Amino acid sequence: MGIKIKQVVLNKLKNSRKDSLSKKVNLSLLDDFSFGQYNELEEAVSGLSYNVNEWFPEKFDQWFDIGRDIYAIYFQRAEPFPTETDFNTDEEVLNKIQEAADELGIDVTQVYPEYFEHKRLCEEGQALLAEFASQGEEFLRESKSV
């Protein structure tokens, strides 16, 4: 019986030593994970899952809708904004009204009371059209870089 007890004690010592070495090896290997241990990796994968499954589809849809709206207005002329031709035509008519008033020797506002306001709107509209064109070019340029 003495040999059996010695064998049991020896086996326990061996197993205890193996457990101790295993813990040391395991602890040193834990430092080699890229994202730390399980909890850190779980948090990172959860964030990745949110971005892939929720955030991106939502933001992509918003970006696509906005881009489609901008394209429709700036390039398909979905809004009936005045054109350069419209402003030029109005300026020509305003000039003829001015000439007619001068020939009659009367103030232009007697012929067309909103003459100066109309002229100012044409000038403002032409400046806005230039900015509108610049914004369209910027959209095309930037949408290619995204």
Secondary structure, 3 states (H helix, E strand, C coil): CHHHHHHHHHHHHHHHHHHHHHHHHHHHHHCCCCCCCHHHHHHHHHHHHHHHHHHHHHHHHHHHHHHHHHHHHHCCCCCCCCCHHHHHHHHHHHHHHHHHHHHHCCCHHHHCCCHHHHHHHHHHHHHHHHHHHHHHHHHHHHHHHC
